[in-house]
Amino acid sequence: MTVSHPDPAGRLRPQGAKFGSRFIHSAARFVAAKPEGRIAAWGIVGFIAVWMVYDTVSLWPTALHWDASEAALWAQHFAFGYKHPPMTAWLFAVWFAIFPRADWAAHLLAVMVCAITLAVSWRLSRDHLDKYKALFGLAALALIPLFTFKATELNANTVMMPFWAAALLFYLRAHRGLGVWNALLAGAFASLTMLGKYWAIYLFAGMAVAAVAGADARRFWRSPAPYLMAVGAAVVIAPHLYWYVSQTGGSNYEFMRASVMNEASFGATLAGSLRYLLGVIAYAAGPLVLLAALRPSPAALRDIVWPADAERRQALILFVVPLVLPALVNLALPHRLTAVWTYPNWALLPVVLYGSRQLVIDATATAAAGLVAAATAVVALIASPVVAYEKLRVGLDPNRPDAQPVATAATRISGDAPVRWFWGSAALVNGLPFYLPGARPLNVDPSSAAGHAASKGEGLLLVCLEGDAPCRASVAALAGGDAKLRSDDIVIRHTFLGFTGLATTAHVTVVPASPQ
């Protein structure tokens, strides 16, 4: 039976609710008393700690996503472009020049990218919102799954996040006429975002629309700001553009044409655009629930939909255009479109949703939002072993090649003569570049003349799943009784909290390099 107590207004309130109210009020006093920068810093440090633990535990029975090995492969040589623009490879190379090639370091990189994005987004919000609204917005961003559950590894989508947020920060400052460096940095960070993924074209589109919209557009174009932005953007993007136009049949263009573009009926394309927009709304569900909890007045809602002041209208355009435009472009140029690609688009959400002067957010509301974000993180931590167990039960994930045991076996078998080429079952070898720095995939049959030449010159690692008959047949044809070949069978089996996953048997063969 629930014990109730009268509240000052004469209503009955459950004892649990009374305790919760006291807890929120204590948190509100903390928020009111502490410096806002310190609160934001503690919140971001807590974010790093919680989601680092979540990633480590929930992914314990699995390997890294093959995106990590693809980045490792690109990072073997410096270039201004690969299958994607080069930022992922550059960041990967810098990070792992400091940290070891270990799964935990890869998880930490992904978490740090999200945390830095939150820090820049908070600074962006603070330019336009008061202390409580900016902190409320920071808690709201932490509820977007693209910052948490979905951001377990660095890839071309996540790498854009901090650069996009910084581009918006400096653009809005430059638009207000706050100096030369803000304009230059706005253009530079926009191009750095483009060096992450071409999705950033929508950031440029948002900036272009914002620059010509509003009553102060004439003032903006008469200032040096837009031209300095163009200079900053051009200097940063020029090397990549030169690389792009100078490549002949390059992998970058071929990847976009083969993997991104598609042909579909208008009905199917329209459905795809609607699914994308529904996905965008779903990702914003947490911040929208927080907005609803504030019980905004009709006047506040009207001011959110179309702000009364020019700067918030600029923010609205910069937020909405890059989110909505992909759905419209898809109708004209059908392509593979998914809301997952909106990883970098959310930095301005707090300004757009909570910036209205008609909307009152005090210390109590801010504390409540922070507690909601913290509770969500705690639930994720509690659920992480369950997520790990489910991954253990399912077994081998083709998107997460279980390559570390293979790399360990290859290093043991090859001894002092490490191989530089590898070939075999994609479910294993796609993950090898992360664990075998310097090794490259052999893209021809190993028994061909080119395969023989590669193995003779630098050695070749052959890896086949037990059930991959074509792979094993190719290895048998290559072996042909060669006594120099060294082979071993390994069993890949993960354990977690006393549970044991499905076993996967792999055949590892090393063809050592021939002495010159």
C-alpha positions in Angstrom: 0.0 0.0 0.0 1.4 3.4 -1.0 1.7 5.9 1.8 0.5 9.4 0.8 1.1 12.8 2.3 -0.7 16.1 1.7 1.3 18.6 -0.3 1.0 22.4 0.4 -1.8 22.7 -2.2 -3.9 20.1 -0.3 -3.4 17.3 -2.9 -2.2 13.8 -2.0 1.2 13.0 -3.1 2.9 9.5 -2.9 5.9 9.2 -0.7 8.0 8.1 -3.6 7.0 11.2 -5.5 7.9 13.3 -2.5 11.3 11.7 -2.3 11.8 12.3 -6.1 10.8 15.9 -5.7 13.3 16.4 -2.9 16.0 14.8 -5.0 15.2 17.1 -8.0 15.2 20.2 -5.7 18.6 19.2 -4.3 19.9 18.8 -7.8 18.4 22.2 -8.7 20.3 23.8 -5.8 23.5 22.2 -7.0 22.9 23.5 -10.6 22.1 27.0 -9.3 25.2 27.2 -7.0 27.9 25.7 -9.2 29.6 27.5 -12.2 28.0 26.4 -15.5 31.4 25.5 -17.1 32.2 23.2 -14.2 28.8 21.5 -14.5 29.2 21.1 -18.2 32.7 19.7 -17.8 31.6 17.2 -15.1 28.6 16.1 -17.3 30.9 15.5 -20.3 33.5 13.6 -18.2 30.6 11.5 -16.8 29.4 10.9 -20.4 32.9 9.7 -21.4 33.1 7.3 -18.4 29.6 5.9 -18.8 29.6 5.3 -22.5 33.2 3.9 -22.4 32.0 1.3 -20.0 28.9 0.6 -22.0 30.9 0.1 -25.2 33.5 -2.1 -23.5 31.0 -4.3 -21.8 28.3 -4.6 -24.5 30.9 -5.3 -27.2 33.0 -7.6 -25.1 32.0 -10.8 -27.1 32.5 -9.2 -30.5 35.3 -7.7 -32.5 35.6 -4.2 -33.8 33.5 -3.1 -36.7 35.3 -3.6 -40.0 35.2 0.3 -40.4 38.1 0.3 -38.0 40.2 -1.9 -40.2 39.2 0.0 -43.3 40.5 3.2 -41.6 43.6 1.3 -40.6 44.2 0.3 -44.2 43.8 3.9 -45.4 46.1 5.2 -42.7 49.0 3.0 -43.9 49.8 5.8 -46.4 49.0 9.5 -46.3 46.6 10.8 -49.0 44.1 13.5 -49.6 41.4 11.0 -50.4 40.4 7.3 -50.3 37.1 5.5 -50.8 35.8 8.3 -48.5 37.5 11.7 -48.0 40.6 11.5 -45.8 39.6 12.8 -42.3 38.8 9.3 -40.9 42.2 8.0 -41.9 44.0 11.1 -40.7 42.4 11.0 -37.2 42.9 7.3 -37.0 46.6 7.6 -37.8 47.1 10.4 -35.2 45.1 8.6 -32.5 46.9 5.2 -32.9 50.3 6.9 -33.0 49.5 7.6 -29.3 47.4 4.7 -28.2 48.0 0.9 -28.8 46.0 -1.1 -31.4 43.5 -2.3 -28.9 39.7 -2.5 -28.9 39.4 -0.3 -25.9 41.4 2.4 -27.6 39.1 2.3 -30.6 36.1 2.6 -28.3 37.7 5.5 -26.5 38.3 7.3 -29.8 34.6 7.1 -30.7 33.4 8.2 -27.3 35.9 11.2 -27.3 34.6 12.3 -30.7 31.1 12.4 -29.3 32.2 14.1 -26.1 34.1 16.8 -28.0 31.0 17.4 -30.1 28.9 17.8 -27.0 31.5 20.3 -25.6 31.4 22.4 -28.8 27.6 22.2 -29.0 27.4 23.5 -25.4 29.6 26.4 -26.3 27.5 27.0 -29.3 24.3 26.9 -27.2 25.9 29.3 -24.6 26.3 31.9 -27.3 22.6 32.1 -27.7 21.0 30.7 -24.5 21.3 31.4 -20.8 23.0 29.1 -18.4 20.0 26.9 -17.6 18.8 26.5 -21.2 22.3 25.7 -22.5 22.7 23.0 -19.8 19.2 21.7 -20.5 20.1 21.4 -24.2 23.3 19.5 -23.3 21.3 17.0 -21.4 18.9 16.8 -24.4 21.7 16.1 -26.8 22.9 13.2 -24.6 19.5 11.6 -25.2 20.0 11.3 -29.0 21.1 7.7 -29.7 23.5 8.9 -32.4 25.7 10.3 -29.6 25.5 7.1 -27.5 24.2 3.6 -28.6 24.9 4.2 -32.2 28.3 5.7 -32.0 30.4 2.7 -31.0 33.2 3.2 -33.6 34.8 6.0 -35.5 33.7 6.0 -39.1 33.0 8.5 -41.9 29.7 9.5 -40.3 30.9 10.1 -36.7 34.1 11.8 -37.8 32.1 14.8 -39.1 30.5 15.6 -35.7 32.9 18.0 -34.0 33.8 19.8 -37.2 30.2 20.4 -38.1 29.4 21.8 -34.7 32.5 24.0 -34.8 31.6 25.3 -38.3 28.1 26.3 -37.0 29.7 28.0 -33.9 32.0 30.1 -36.0 29.5 30.8 -38.7 27.0 32.3 -36.3 29.7 34.4 -34.7 30.9 35.6 -38.0 27.3 36.4 -39.1 27.0 38.7 -36.0 30.2 40.5 -37.2 32.5 39.1 -34.5 35.8 39.3 -36.4 38.0 38.0 -39.1 39.1 34.8 -37.4 35.5 33.6 -36.8 34.8 33.9 -40.5 38.0 32.1 -41.6 37.4 29.4 -39.0 33.7 29.0 -40.2 34.9 28.2 -43.7 37.8 26.1 -42.6 35.7 23.9 -40.3 33.0 23.5 -42.9 35.7 22.1 -45.3 37.1 19.9 -42.5 33.6 18.5 -42.2 33.6 17.8 -46.0 36.9 16.0 -45.5 35.0 13.6 -43.3 32.2 12.8 -45.7 30.4 14.4 -48.6 27.3 14.5 -46.5 28.7 17.9 -45.5 27.4 19.3 -48.8 24.2 19.8 -46.9 26.0 21.9 -44.3 27.3 24.2 -47.1 23.7 24.3 -48.4 22.4 25.4 -45.0 25.0 28.1 -44.8 24.2 29.3 -48.3 20.5 29.6 -47.5 21.1 31.2 -44.2 23.5 33.7 -45.8 20.8 35.1 -48.2 17.9 34.9 -45.8 16.7 37.5 -43.4 16.5 41.2 -43.2 20.2 41.5 -42.4 21.5 39.6 -45.5 22.5 42.8 -47.2 24.6 43.9 -44.1 26.2 40.4 -44.0 27.2 40.5 -47.7 28.6 44.0 -47.4 30.9 42.8 -44.6 34.1 40.8 -45.3 32.7 37.7 -43.5 31.3 35.7 -46.4 34.4 36.2 -48.5 36.7 35.3 -45.6 34.6 32.2 -45.1 35.1 31.3 -48.8 38.9 31.8 -48.4 39.0 29.6 -45.3 36.9 26.9 -47.0 38.9 27.0 -50.2 42.3 26.7 -48.6 41.3 23.6 -46.6 39.4 21.8 -49.3 41.8 22.6 -52.2 44.2 19.6 -51.8 41.3 17.1 -51.7 39.6 18.7 -54.7 42.8 18.4 -56.7 43.1 14.8 -55.6 39.5 14.1 -56.6 39.7 15.6 -60.1 43.1 14.1 -60.8 42.2 10.5 -60.1 41.3 8.4 -63.0 38.4 6.0 -62.3 39.2 6.4 -58.6 37.7 4.3 -55.9 36.0 7.4 -54.3 33.7 8.0 -57.3 33.2 4.3 -58.0 32.1 3.8 -54.4 29.5 6.5 -54.5 28.2 5.3 -57.9 28.0 1.7 -56.9 27.1 1.9 -53.2 25.2 5.1 -52.8 23.3 5.9 -56.0 20.4 3.6 -57.0 17.5 3.4 -59.4 14.0 3.2 -58.1 10.4 4.2 -58.9 9.2 7.6 -57.7 6.9 5.8 -55.2 9.8 3.9 -53.7 11.9 7.0 -53.7 9.2 9.0 -51.9 8.8 6.2 -49.4 12.5 6.3 -48.8 12.5 10.0 -48.2 9.5 9.7 -45.7 11.3 6.9 -43.9 14.3 9.1 -43.6 12.3 12.0 -42.1 10.5 9.7 -39.7 13.9 8.4 -38.6 15.1 12.0 -38.0 12.0 12.6 -35.8 12.6 9.3 -34.0 16.2 10.3 -33.2 15.0 13.6 -31.7 12.3 11.9 -29.6 14.2 12.4 -26.3 14.7 16.2 -26.8 11.1 16.5 -28.0 9.8 14.7 -24.9 11.8 17.2 -22.7 10.2 20.0 -24.7 6.7 18.6 -24.1 7.5 18.3 -20.3 8.1 22.0 -20.2 4.5 22.5 -21.4 5.2 25.3 -23.9 2.5 27.8 -24.5 1.1 28.3 -28.0 3.1 31.5 -28.3 6.3 29.6 -27.4 5.5 26.9 -30.0 4.9 29.6 -32.7 8.2 31.2 -31.7 10.0 27.8 -32.0 8.5 27.2 -35.5 9.5 30.7 -36.7 11.6 32.6 -34.2 11.0 36.3 -33.6 14.7 37.3 -33.6 17.0 37.1 -36.6 19.8 35.1 -35.0 17.5 32.3 -34.0 16.0 32.3 -37.5 19.6 31.8 -38.8 20.0 28.9 -36.4 16.7 27.4 -37.5 17.7 27.6 -41.2 21.1 26.1 -40.4 19.5 23.2 -38.5 16.5 22.5 -40.8 17.9 22.8 -44.3 20.7 20.2 -43.8 18.1 17.8 -42.2 15.3 18.2 -44.8 17.2 18.8 -48.0 18.5 15.2 -48.3 14.9 13.9 -48.5 14.2 16.4 -51.3 17.4 15.6 -53.2 16.5 11.9 -53.0 13.4 12.6 -55.0 15.5 14.0 -57.9 18.6 11.8 -57.5 17.5 8.5 -55.9 20.2 7.2 -53.5 20.6 5.1 -50.4 19.3 7.4 -47.7 19.2 6.7 -44.0 18.7 8.9 -40.9 21.8 7.3 -39.4 23.8 9.6 -41.6 22.6 12.6 -39.6 25.2 12.0 -36.9 26.6 15.5 -37.2 23.4 17.4 -37.7 22.2 17.9 -34.1 24.4 20.6 -32.6 21.9 23.4 -33.0 18.9 21.4 -31.7 19.0 23.1 -28.2 19.0 26.6 -29.7 16.1 25.7 -32.1 14.0 23.9 -29.5 14.7 25.8 -26.3 15.8 29.2 -27.4 12.4 31.0 -27.3 12.0 33.8 -24.8 8.5 32.5 -24.3 9.9 29.3 -22.9 11.0 29.4 -19.2 13.7 26.9 -18.1 14.9 27.3 -14.5 17.4 25.4 -12.3 14.7 22.8 -11.4 13.9 22.0 -15.0 17.6 21.8 -15.9 18.3 19.5 -13.0 15.4 17.3 -14.0 16.7 17.1 -17.6 20.1 16.2 -16.3 18.7 13.5 -14.1 16.8 12.0 -17.1 20.0 11.9 -19.1 21.8 10.3 -16.2 19.0 7.8 -15.6 19.2 6.8 -19.3 22.9 6.3 -19.0 22.5 4.1 -15.9 19.8 2.0 -17.6 22.3 1.5 -20.5 25.0 0.4 -18.1 22.6 -2.1 -16.4 21.5 -3.4 -19.9 25.1 -3.7 -21.3 25.7 -7.2 -20.0 22.4 -8.3 -21.5 23.4 -6.8 -24.8 26.8 -8.5 -24.6 25.1 -11.9 -23.8 22.8 -11.5 -26.8 25.8 -10.8 -29.1 27.5 -13.9 -27.6 24.5 -16.0 -28.3 24.1 -14.9 -31.9 27.8 -15.7 -32.8 29.9 -14.4 -35.6 28.8 -11.0 -36.9 29.9 -10.4 -40.5 30.2 -6.7 -39.9 32.6 -7.3 -37.0 35.2 -9.7 -38.4 36.8 -11.7 -35.5 40.3 -11.0 -36.6 42.3 -10.6 -33.4 42.8 -14.4 -32.8 43.7 -14.8 -36.5 46.3 -12.0 -36.2 47.7 -13.6 -33.0 48.0 -17.0 -34.7 49.6 -15.4 -37.9 52.2 -13.6 -35.8 53.0 -16.8 -33.9 53.3 -18.9 -37.1 55.2 -16.4 -39.2 57.7 -15.7 -36.4 60.4 -13.2 -37.3 59.1 -12.8 -40.9 55.7 -11.1 -40.7 53.6 -11.3 -43.9 52.5 -8.2 -45.7 49.5 -9.6 -47.7 46.4 -11.5 -46.6 43.6 -13.3 -48.4 40.7 -15.5 -47.4 37.2 -15.6 -45.9 35.8 -12.0 -45.7 34.1 -12.8 -42.4 37.6 -12.9 -40.8 40.1 -11.1 -43.0 38.2 -7.8 -43.3 39.2 -7.1 -39.7 42.9 -7.9 -40.1 44.4 -4.5 -40.9 43.6 -3.1 -37.5 45.6 -5.9 -35.8 48.3 -6.4 -38.4 49.6 -2.9 -39.1 51.1 -2.7 -42.6 49.3 -5.8 -43.9 47.2 -5.3 -47.1 44.5 -7.4 -48.7 45.4 -9.4 -51.8 42.7 -8.6 -54.3 43.5 -11.5 -56.7 43.4 -15.3 -56.4 46.5 -16.3 -54.4 47.2 -19.1 -56.9 47.4 -16.7 -59.8 50.7 -15.3 -61.1 50.1 -12.0 -59.3 49.3 -13.9 -56.1 52.4 -16.0 -56.3 54.5 -12.9 -56.9 53.0 -11.1 -53.9 53.6 -14.1 -51.6 57.1 -14.6 -52.9 58.0 -11.0 -52.3 56.5 -10.2 -49.0 54.7 -13.3 -47.7 51.0 -14.1 -47.6 48.6 -15.0 -44.9 45.7 -17.2 -45.9 42.6 -17.5 -43.6 39.6 -19.7 -44.3 36.6 -20.5 -42.3 36.0 -24.2 -41.9 32.8 -24.0 -44.0 34.3 -21.9 -46.8 35.0 -24.6 -49.3 36.1 -22.3 -52.2 38.6 -20.6 -49.9 40.1 -23.9 -48.7 40.3 -25.2 -52.2 42.3 -22.2 -53.3 44.7 -22.7 -50.4 45.1 -26.4 -51.1 45.8 -25.6 -54.8 48.4 -23.0 -53.7 50.0 -25.3 -51.2 50.6 -28.3 -53.4 52.9 -30.0 -50.9 55.1 -26.9 -50.4 57.1 -27.7 -47.2 57.7 -24.0 -46.6 54.0 -23.4 -45.8 53.1 -23.2 -42.1 49.5 -23.9 -41.1 47.4 -24.2 -38.0 43.8 -24.6 -37.1 42.4 -22.2 -34.5 39.1 -22.2 -32.7 37.6 -18.8 -32.0 35.2 -18.8 -29.1 34.3 -15.9 -26.8 33.3 -16.1 -23.2 31.4 -13.6 -21.0 30.6 -13.8 -17.4 30.8 -17.6 -17.5 28.8 -18.0 -20.7 30.5 -19.5 -23.8 29.6 -18.5 -27.3 29.5 -20.5 -30.5 32.8 -21.8 -31.7 34.2 -20.8 -35.1 37.0 -22.8 -36.6 39.5 -21.1 -38.9 42.4 -22.5 -40.9 45.4 -20.2 -40.9 48.2 -20.7 -43.4 51.3 -18.6 -43.8 53.3 -18.5 -47.0 56.7 -16.9 -46.0 58.5 -14.6 -48.3 61.1 -16.2 -50.4 64.7 -15.0 -49.8 66.0 -12.8 -52.5 
